């Protein structure tokens, strides 16, 4: 009992300090409101990319509160008396995007590390995602349990704005799992806060107990690391991950995995893994593995930008530069000496990626947008999601397939039953674009407005608040 009380005191102190920091340092980053308070909202005469492969031209969406209540041509909708009408002729509406693989909290505005993980910084991360048109983000196994659960409660009550926050309990061999740089910070954060972040697995009995603890806390996902980090860590043994997966299935908890190689995937699929947070595309990822993933009804997050964008001078991209401080932009530019505006792609590697991607598409595997943003310095939230979609299309997806991978597919796989589609009864989470992304996937950047839960995201306020 004394240990529990000490932990509770630490948690209470952390929350109180975080709240004080919000009041002293931050002004609200995203002021969200309907066009007319209390009014229904009619967005009319737009192109609607529904999220399931269909397109409606010259259509309208009626929003009441936080819900889409009608989708049709304007003359087919019964318009309420108290309604705010917005004409969107020439514009395109898509469902707000979803990032199915990230690590929130460690990336601050100026630097990266455990010292940044506070309540207010986590909120700032979620608001940054909202700025870039994201409705939700899945943080994969690196969050302090109690703080993450508190943030979810605050979001459900409407206290916190921004993208919807989901997270998983992370499991690996004791004191291992994330990349070695990240691991140091995750362990430090756990020590400072007294909260559980990584659950070390020692034997099958203890692994099953860890799953029962996760279920008791109401954490809906488990993330496993199965990777020896090039011989610097211990790779999770099959007996342990099988014990976790069996116990998770008994508790109806999906298990997603970070696997080291494509060759690891068949045995993990046999154990019951429901998704892979790294595609491991390349020569070893053939049609047989793609077919096995499909037959197991699992999904794949290709996660390609993490390797590619670290060589690119992304700090010189205006789409990103407007939302990062100048010193950070400088570190991510050509002046760093480590980045290029257009780094050359290795032809052999590009061919292997295209072939693996084609196998996934041919097998009709669910491909999900995921970025691993926040796992290392310099891989920014929100921005990297748009770039990942560009890579998807470069490797063989159509723009429509890429948009589905960023909207309805991750919503289905993450249990977000009210997100990912522009349909009646769904949450009014949508992005209005100036240009059609079906013509060019880069047009997802042409953001005119973002609505989350039926409320307009004040993107200008977010920009203004960056100076604070």
DRENMIRO-49670 format. One record per residue (C-alpha): residue number from 1; x, y, z. Coordinates in steps of 0.05 Angstrom, whole numbers, plus 5000, padded with zeros to 4 digits. Layout:
+-----+------+------+------+
: num :   c1 :   c2 :   c3 :
+-----+------+------+------+
: NUM :    X :    Y :    Z :
...
+-----+------+------+------+
***
This chain:
+-----+------+------+------+
: num :   c1 :   c2 :   c3 :
+-----+------+------+------+
:   1 : 5000 : 5000 : 5000 :
:   2 : 5055 : 5052 : 5015 :
:   3 : 5084 : 5042 : 4945 :
:   4 : 5015 : 5052 : 4914 :
:   5 : 5005 : 5116 : 4955 :
:   6 : 5073 : 5142 : 4933 :
:   7 : 5056 : 5129 : 4861 :
:   8 : 4989 : 5164 : 4868 :
:   9 : 5023 : 5224 : 4899 :
:  10 : 5072 : 5226 : 4841 :
:  11 : 5015 : 5222 : 4791 :
:  12 : 4976 : 5276 : 4827 :
:  13 : 5037 : 5321 : 4829 :
:  14 : 5052 : 5310 : 4755 :
:  15 : 4981 : 5328 : 4736 :
:  16 : 4981 : 5390 : 4781 :
:  17 : 5047 : 5414 : 4751 :
:  18 : 5022 : 5400 : 4681 :
:  19 : 4958 : 5440 : 4693 :
:  20 : 4998 : 5497 : 4723 :
:  21 : 5044 : 5497 : 4662 :
:  22 : 4983 : 5502 : 4616 :
:  23 : 4958 : 5563 : 4653 :
:  24 : 5025 : 5597 : 4656 :
:  25 : 5055 : 5580 : 4589 :
:  26 : 5003 : 5559 : 4538 :
:  27 : 4944 : 5595 : 4511 :
:  28 : 4892 : 5548 : 4480 :
:  29 : 4922 : 5527 : 4414 :
:  30 : 4859 : 5507 : 4377 :
:  31 : 4795 : 5545 : 4392 :
:  32 : 4739 : 5501 : 4363 :
:  33 : 4669 : 5527 : 4351 :
:  34 : 4612 : 5518 : 4302 :
:  35 : 4603 : 5572 : 4250 :
:  36 : 4542 : 5595 : 4290 :
:  37 : 4537 : 5571 : 4362 :
:  38 : 4480 : 5521 : 4370 :
:  39 : 4465 : 5521 : 4295 :
:  40 : 4464 : 5463 : 4248 :
:  41 : 4518 : 5468 : 4194 :
:  42 : 4507 : 5455 : 4120 :
:  43 : 4569 : 5446 : 4078 :
:  44 : 4542 : 5448 : 4007 :
:  45 : 4562 : 5440 : 3934 :
:  46 : 4628 : 5403 : 3946 :
:  47 : 4660 : 5341 : 3919 :
:  48 : 4656 : 5287 : 3973 :
:  49 : 4707 : 5232 : 3976 :
:  50 : 4668 : 5187 : 4023 :
:  51 : 4726 : 5142 : 4047 :
:  52 : 4699 : 5076 : 4019 :
:  53 : 4719 : 5087 : 3946 :
:  54 : 4658 : 5128 : 3925 :
:  55 : 4656 : 5201 : 3903 :
:  56 : 4595 : 5247 : 3905 :
:  57 : 4599 : 5308 : 3861 :
:  58 : 4564 : 5373 : 3879 :
:  59 : 4539 : 5343 : 3945 :
:  60 : 4526 : 5370 : 4014 :
:  61 : 4536 : 5349 : 4086 :
:  62 : 4489 : 5369 : 4143 :
:  63 : 4521 : 5370 : 4212 :
:  64 : 4481 : 5373 : 4276 :
:  65 : 4524 : 5379 : 4338 :
:  66 : 4581 : 5330 : 4329 :
:  67 : 4546 : 5284 : 4280 :
:  68 : 4535 : 5280 : 4205 :
:  69 : 4459 : 5276 : 4197 :
:  70 : 4452 : 5279 : 4121 :
:  71 : 4495 : 5268 : 4059 :
:  72 : 4462 : 5283 : 3993 :
:  73 : 4453 : 5336 : 3939 :
:  74 : 4431 : 5402 : 3970 :
:  75 : 4360 : 5398 : 3942 :
:  76 : 4350 : 5330 : 3975 :
:  77 : 4366 : 5354 : 4046 :
:  78 : 4313 : 5382 : 4092 :
:  79 : 4347 : 5443 : 4118 :
:  80 : 4332 : 5462 : 4191 :
:  81 : 4310 : 5532 : 4207 :
:  82 : 4371 : 5548 : 4249 :
:  83 : 4427 : 5529 : 4201 :
:  84 : 4493 : 5560 : 4180 :
:  85 : 4505 : 5548 : 4106 :
:  86 : 4575 : 5546 : 4076 :
:  87 : 4582 : 5543 : 4000 :
:  88 : 4641 : 5500 : 3981 :
:  89 : 4636 : 5502 : 3905 :
:  90 : 4701 : 5477 : 3875 :
:  91 : 4726 : 5447 : 3939 :
:  92 : 4734 : 5374 : 3961 :
:  93 : 4716 : 5343 : 4028 :
:  94 : 4750 : 5281 : 4055 :
:  95 : 4744 : 5245 : 4122 :
:  96 : 4795 : 5269 : 4171 :
:  97 : 4858 : 5226 : 4170 :
:  98 : 4882 : 5174 : 4221 :
:  99 : 4954 : 5158 : 4239 :
: 100 : 4956 : 5084 : 4260 :
: 101 : 5027 : 5085 : 4287 :
: 102 : 5060 : 5141 : 4326 :
: 103 : 5094 : 5154 : 4393 :
: 104 : 5067 : 5216 : 4426 :
: 105 : 5093 : 5259 : 4483 :
: 106 : 5169 : 5257 : 4473 :
: 107 : 5172 : 5307 : 4415 :
: 108 : 5166 : 5379 : 4440 :
: 109 : 5166 : 5442 : 4399 :
: 110 : 5241 : 5452 : 4404 :
: 111 : 5271 : 5385 : 4422 :
: 112 : 5258 : 5311 : 4435 :
: 113 : 5264 : 5270 : 4498 :
: 114 : 5231 : 5245 : 4562 :
: 115 : 5232 : 5315 : 4593 :
: 116 : 5179 : 5336 : 4543 :
: 117 : 5128 : 5284 : 4563 :
: 118 : 5077 : 5325 : 4603 :
: 119 : 5002 : 5332 : 4599 :
: 120 : 5007 : 5399 : 4563 :
: 121 : 5057 : 5373 : 4512 :
: 122 : 5014 : 5312 : 4497 :
: 123 : 4956 : 5360 : 4485 :
: 124 : 5000 : 5402 : 4439 :
: 125 : 5018 : 5339 : 4399 :
: 126 : 4944 : 5323 : 4391 :
: 127 : 4928 : 5394 : 4369 :
: 128 : 4985 : 5391 : 4319 :
: 129 : 4953 : 5329 : 4289 :
: 130 : 4887 : 5367 : 4285 :
: 131 : 4921 : 5424 : 4248 :
: 132 : 4944 : 5375 : 4194 :
: 133 : 4874 : 5346 : 4187 :
: 134 : 4878 : 5284 : 4231 :
: 135 : 4819 : 5258 : 4270 :
: 136 : 4856 : 5206 : 4311 :
: 137 : 4926 : 5179 : 4326 :
: 138 : 4948 : 5112 : 4356 :
: 139 : 5008 : 5118 : 4402 :
: 140 : 5042 : 5050 : 4402 :
: 141 : 5066 : 5026 : 4470 :
: 142 : 5108 : 5083 : 4499 :
: 143 : 5059 : 5123 : 4541 :
: 144 : 5052 : 5126 : 4617 :
: 145 : 4988 : 5087 : 4631 :
: 146 : 4955 : 5134 : 4682 :
: 147 : 4970 : 5198 : 4644 :
: 148 : 4946 : 5169 : 4578 :
: 149 : 4882 : 5144 : 4610 :
: 150 : 4870 : 5212 : 4642 :
: 151 : 4879 : 5246 : 4574 :
: 152 : 4827 : 5199 : 4543 :
: 153 : 4778 : 5215 : 4599 :
: 154 : 4789 : 5290 : 4589 :
: 155 : 4777 : 5283 : 4514 :
: 156 : 4712 : 5245 : 4524 :
: 157 : 4687 : 5300 : 4570 :
: 158 : 4705 : 5353 : 4519 :
: 159 : 4758 : 5386 : 4563 :
: 160 : 4813 : 5373 : 4512 :
: 161 : 4811 : 5387 : 4438 :
: 162 : 4854 : 5358 : 4383 :
: 163 : 4858 : 5291 : 4349 :
: 164 : 4829 : 5232 : 4386 :
: 165 : 4882 : 5196 : 4427 :
: 166 : 4889 : 5121 : 4428 :
: 167 : 4946 : 5082 : 4459 :
: 168 : 4972 : 5012 : 4472 :
: 169 : 5006 : 4978 : 4530 :
: 170 : 5077 : 4962 : 4508 :
: 171 : 5109 : 4894 : 4522 :
: 172 : 5178 : 4866 : 4508 :
: 173 : 5235 : 4831 : 4545 :
: 174 : 5250 : 4868 : 4611 :
: 175 : 5276 : 4939 : 4600 :
: 176 : 5277 : 4930 : 4524 :
: 177 : 5234 : 4942 : 4463 :
: 178 : 5239 : 5012 : 4431 :
: 179 : 5301 : 5033 : 4392 :
: 180 : 5360 : 5043 : 4438 :
: 181 : 5357 : 5119 : 4438 :
: 182 : 5282 : 5117 : 4451 :
: 183 : 5289 : 5063 : 4504 :
: 184 : 5333 : 5106 : 4548 :
: 185 : 5281 : 5161 : 4550 :
: 186 : 5222 : 5114 : 4561 :
: 187 : 5257 : 5082 : 4620 :
: 188 : 5275 : 5150 : 4648 :
: 189 : 5203 : 5174 : 4642 :
: 190 : 5178 : 5113 : 4678 :
: 191 : 5226 : 5125 : 4735 :
: 192 : 5209 : 5199 : 4742 :
: 193 : 5134 : 5190 : 4739 :
: 194 : 5127 : 5124 : 4775 :
: 195 : 5079 : 5102 : 4721 :
: 196 : 5081 : 5038 : 4680 :
: 197 : 5105 : 5047 : 4608 :
: 198 : 5139 : 4982 : 4585 :
: 199 : 5119 : 4915 : 4614 :
: 200 : 5178 : 4867 : 4615 :
: 201 : 5160 : 4795 : 4598 :
: 202 : 5200 : 4741 : 4635 :
: 203 : 5159 : 4677 : 4630 :
: 204 : 5091 : 4655 : 4603 :
: 205 : 5056 : 4659 : 4670 :
: 206 : 5080 : 4729 : 4683 :
: 207 : 5063 : 4749 : 4611 :
: 208 : 4991 : 4726 : 4621 :
: 209 : 4988 : 4765 : 4686 :
: 210 : 5011 : 4827 : 4649 :
: 211 : 4954 : 4820 : 4600 :
: 212 : 4904 : 4813 : 4657 :
: 213 : 4931 : 4877 : 4687 :
: 214 : 4923 : 4914 : 4621 :
: 215 : 4852 : 4888 : 4614 :
: 216 : 4835 : 4911 : 4685 :
: 217 : 4860 : 4981 : 4669 :
: 218 : 4816 : 4984 : 4607 :
: 219 : 4874 : 4994 : 4559 :
: 220 : 4845 : 4968 : 4493 :
: 221 : 4909 : 4949 : 4454 :
: 222 : 4975 : 4913 : 4466 :
: 223 : 5038 : 4927 : 4426 :
: 224 : 5094 : 4876 : 4424 :
: 225 : 5167 : 4887 : 4404 :
: 226 : 5199 : 4827 : 4371 :
: 227 : 5267 : 4855 : 4351 :
: 228 : 5338 : 4846 : 4377 :
: 229 : 5359 : 4914 : 4349 :
: 230 : 5417 : 4886 : 4310 :
: 231 : 5441 : 4844 : 4368 :
: 232 : 5438 : 4899 : 4421 :
: 233 : 5375 : 4873 : 4454 :
: 234 : 5341 : 4807 : 4469 :
: 235 : 5289 : 4785 : 4418 :
: 236 : 5222 : 4766 : 4448 :
: 237 : 5215 : 4690 : 4447 :
: 238 : 5156 : 4656 : 4413 :
: 239 : 5134 : 4623 : 4479 :
: 240 : 5126 : 4692 : 4510 :
: 241 : 5090 : 4727 : 4452 :
: 242 : 5044 : 4667 : 4444 :
: 243 : 5026 : 4671 : 4518 :
: 244 : 5010 : 4745 : 4511 :
: 245 : 4970 : 4737 : 4448 :
: 246 : 4929 : 4678 : 4475 :
: 247 : 4913 : 4717 : 4539 :
: 248 : 4897 : 4779 : 4499 :
: 249 : 4849 : 4741 : 4454 :
: 250 : 4814 : 4714 : 4516 :
: 251 : 4805 : 4786 : 4539 :
: 252 : 4786 : 4812 : 4469 :
: 253 : 4848 : 4857 : 4465 :
: 254 : 4879 : 4864 : 4396 :
: 255 : 4955 : 4853 : 4393 :
: 256 : 4997 : 4892 : 4344 :
: 257 : 5071 : 4879 : 4334 :
: 258 : 5136 : 4912 : 4315 :
: 259 : 5173 : 4854 : 4281 :
: 260 : 5246 : 4853 : 4260 :
: 261 : 5241 : 4818 : 4193 :
: 262 : 5188 : 4797 : 4142 :
: 263 : 5208 : 4725 : 4158 :
: 264 : 5181 : 4735 : 4229 :
: 265 : 5110 : 4748 : 4204 :
: 266 : 5084 : 4677 : 4189 :
: 267 : 5096 : 4652 : 4260 :
: 268 : 5067 : 4715 : 4290 :
: 269 : 5006 : 4708 : 4246 :
: 270 : 4999 : 4636 : 4269 :
: 271 : 5000 : 4661 : 4341 :
: 272 : 4943 : 4709 : 4327 :
: 273 : 4974 : 4777 : 4316 :
: 274 : 4923 : 4825 : 4285 :
: 275 : 4970 : 4876 : 4254 :
: 276 : 5041 : 4895 : 4238 :
: 277 : 5066 : 4965 : 4252 :
: 278 : 5125 : 4957 : 4205 :
: 279 : 5115 : 4928 : 4136 :
: 280 : 5188 : 4905 : 4128 :
: 281 : 5177 : 4910 : 4053 :
: 282 : 5234 : 4886 : 4009 :
: 283 : 5262 : 4823 : 3977 :
: 284 : 5240 : 4778 : 4034 :
: 285 : 5168 : 4803 : 4032 :
: 286 : 5139 : 4762 : 3976 :
: 287 : 5070 : 4742 : 3951 :
: 288 : 5068 : 4684 : 4000 :
: 289 : 5074 : 4730 : 4061 :
: 290 : 5023 : 4778 : 4032 :
: 291 : 4974 : 4721 : 4022 :
: 292 : 4986 : 4695 : 4093 :
: 293 : 4971 : 4765 : 4121 :
: 294 : 4907 : 4767 : 4081 :
: 295 : 4885 : 4698 : 4102 :
: 296 : 4897 : 4716 : 4175 :
: 297 : 4856 : 4780 : 4166 :
: 298 : 4914 : 4821 : 4193 :
: 299 : 4935 : 4890 : 4171 :
: 300 : 5002 : 4921 : 4152 :
: 301 : 5029 : 4991 : 4165 :
: 302 : 5085 : 4999 : 4113 :
: 303 : 5118 : 5054 : 4153 :
: 304 : 5164 : 5076 : 4097 :
: 305 : 5175 : 5150 : 4111 :
: 306 : 5214 : 5138 : 4175 :
: 307 : 5275 : 5116 : 4136 :
: 308 : 5264 : 5160 : 4076 :
: 309 : 5249 : 5228 : 4106 :
: 310 : 5308 : 5229 : 4153 :
: 311 : 5353 : 5242 : 4092 :
: 312 : 5309 : 5297 : 4064 :
: 313 : 5311 : 5372 : 4080 :
: 314 : 5240 : 5372 : 4105 :
: 315 : 5252 : 5436 : 4144 :
: 316 : 5252 : 5474 : 4078 :
: 317 : 5182 : 5449 : 4059 :
: 318 : 5133 : 5507 : 4071 :
: 319 : 5079 : 5458 : 4091 :
: 320 : 5121 : 5440 : 4152 :
: 321 : 5162 : 5502 : 4162 :
: 322 : 5101 : 5544 : 4180 :
: 323 : 5088 : 5502 : 4243 :
: 324 : 5159 : 5492 : 4271 :
: 325 : 5206 : 5543 : 4303 :
: 326 : 5262 : 5571 : 4259 :
: 327 : 5317 : 5535 : 4297 :
: 328 : 5282 : 5468 : 4287 :
: 329 : 5271 : 5483 : 4213 :
: 330 : 5345 : 5498 : 4207 :
: 331 : 5364 : 5431 : 4238 :
: 332 : 5320 : 5397 : 4187 :
: 333 : 5347 : 5435 : 4127 :
: 334 : 5406 : 5427 : 4080 :
: 335 : 5447 : 5472 : 4126 :
: 336 : 5451 : 5413 : 4174 :
: 337 : 5499 : 5379 : 4126 :
: 338 : 5461 : 5314 : 4132 :
: 339 : 5399 : 5327 : 4090 :
: 340 : 5385 : 5341 : 4017 :
: 341 : 5326 : 5373 : 3982 :
: 342 : 5318 : 5313 : 3936 :
: 343 : 5360 : 5255 : 3961 :
: 344 : 5368 : 5202 : 3907 :
: 345 : 5329 : 5137 : 3914 :
: 346 : 5367 : 5072 : 3907 :
: 347 : 5339 : 5039 : 3844 :
: 348 : 5346 : 4968 : 3870 :
: 349 : 5313 : 4985 : 3936 :
: 350 : 5257 : 5023 : 3901 :
: 351 : 5243 : 4962 : 3857 :
: 352 : 5239 : 4916 : 3917 :
: 353 : 5191 : 4963 : 3952 :
: 354 : 5147 : 4968 : 3891 :
: 355 : 5144 : 4892 : 3884 :
: 356 : 5127 : 4882 : 3958 :
: 357 : 5074 : 4936 : 3955 :
: 358 : 5044 : 4905 : 3893 :
: 359 : 5039 : 4838 : 3930 :
: 360 : 5001 : 4872 : 3986 :
: 361 : 4953 : 4907 : 3938 :
: 362 : 4942 : 4844 : 3897 :
: 363 : 4926 : 4803 : 3959 :
: 364 : 4878 : 4858 : 3982 :
: 365 : 4913 : 4864 : 4049 :
: 366 : 4888 : 4922 : 4092 :
: 367 : 4944 : 4974 : 4086 :
: 368 : 4941 : 5028 : 4139 :
: 369 : 4973 : 5096 : 4143 :
: 370 : 5023 : 5099 : 4199 :
: 371 : 5085 : 5142 : 4208 :
: 372 : 5122 : 5123 : 4272 :
: 373 : 5124 : 5198 : 4284 :
: 374 : 5154 : 5217 : 4351 :
: 375 : 5197 : 5154 : 4357 :
: 376 : 5260 : 5192 : 4337 :
: 377 : 5277 : 5267 : 4334 :
: 378 : 5259 : 5303 : 4270 :
: 379 : 5200 : 5260 : 4247 :
: 380 : 5142 : 5309 : 4258 :
: 381 : 5070 : 5294 : 4275 :
: 382 : 5018 : 5305 : 4221 :
: 383 : 5065 : 5327 : 4167 :
: 384 : 5095 : 5258 : 4160 :
: 385 : 5026 : 5228 : 4148 :
: 386 : 5016 : 5269 : 4086 :
: 387 : 5085 : 5250 : 4062 :
: 388 : 5071 : 5176 : 4075 :
: 389 : 5011 : 5180 : 4028 :
: 390 : 5056 : 5208 : 3974 :
: 391 : 5102 : 5148 : 3982 :
: 392 : 5042 : 5101 : 3978 :
: 393 : 5022 : 5131 : 3911 :
: 394 : 5094 : 5131 : 3885 :
: 395 : 5099 : 5057 : 3899 :
: 396 : 5035 : 5038 : 3863 :
: 397 : 4972 : 5057 : 3900 :
: 398 : 4920 : 5100 : 3868 :
: 399 : 4904 : 5165 : 3905 :
: 400 : 4836 : 5134 : 3924 :
: 401 : 4870 : 5073 : 3953 :
: 402 : 4917 : 5117 : 3993 :
: 403 : 4859 : 5158 : 4021 :
: 404 : 4823 : 5095 : 4042 :
: 405 : 4887 : 5072 : 4077 :
: 406 : 4887 : 5137 : 4116 :
: 407 : 4813 : 5140 : 4134 :
: 408 : 4764 : 5081 : 4136 :
: 409 : 4815 : 5025 : 4141 :
: 410 : 4850 : 5050 : 4204 :
: 411 : 4783 : 5070 : 4234 :
: 412 : 4758 : 4998 : 4226 :
: 413 : 4822 : 4967 : 4253 :
: 414 : 4827 : 5013 : 4313 :
: 415 : 4754 : 5005 : 4333 :
: 416 : 4736 : 5077 : 4315 :
: 417 : 4667 : 5060 : 4291 :
: 418 : 4646 : 5132 : 4282 :
: 419 : 4706 : 5156 : 4242 :
: 420 : 4735 : 5146 : 4172 :
: 421 : 4673 : 5157 : 4129 :
: 422 : 4629 : 5216 : 4107 :
: 423 : 4564 : 5180 : 4123 :
: 424 : 4502 : 5192 : 4164 :
: 425 : 4513 : 5176 : 4237 :
: 426 : 4588 : 5185 : 4235 :
: 427 : 4626 : 5238 : 4274 :
: 428 : 4634 : 5302 : 4236 :
: 429 : 4709 : 5296 : 4229 :
: 430 : 4727 : 5321 : 4160 :
: 431 : 4778 : 5361 : 4120 :
: 432 : 4759 : 5412 : 4066 :
: 433 : 4811 : 5418 : 4012 :
: 434 : 4821 : 5471 : 3959 :
: 435 : 4843 : 5419 : 3908 :
: 436 : 4824 : 5348 : 3890 :
: 437 : 4872 : 5295 : 3919 :
: 438 : 4847 : 5245 : 3867 :
: 439 : 4883 : 5287 : 3815 :
: 440 : 4946 : 5291 : 3857 :
: 441 : 4954 : 5261 : 3926 :
: 442 : 4996 : 5321 : 3946 :
: 443 : 4931 : 5360 : 3945 :
: 444 : 4917 : 5333 : 4015 :
: 445 : 4963 : 5391 : 4034 :
: 446 : 4913 : 5443 : 4006 :
: 447 : 4875 : 5447 : 4072 :
: 448 : 4821 : 5500 : 4073 :
: 449 : 4787 : 5479 : 4138 :
: 450 : 4786 : 5422 : 4188 :
: 451 : 4726 : 5401 : 4229 :
: 452 : 4732 : 5353 : 4287 :
: 453 : 4670 : 5329 : 4323 :
: 454 : 4630 : 5381 : 4285 :
: 455 : 4673 : 5440 : 4307 :
: 456 : 4718 : 5483 : 4265 :
: 457 : 4791 : 5476 : 4283 :
: 458 : 4823 : 5544 : 4289 :
: 459 : 4887 : 5531 : 4251 :
: 460 : 4907 : 5604 : 4252 :
: 461 : 4906 : 5603 : 4328 :
: 462 : 4953 : 5544 : 4328 :
: 463 : 5002 : 5581 : 4284 :
: 464 : 4997 : 5644 : 4328 :
: 465 : 5009 : 5603 : 4391 :
: 466 : 5074 : 5575 : 4365 :
: 467 : 5110 : 5638 : 4388 :
: 468 : 5090 : 5626 : 4460 :
+-----+------+------+------+
***
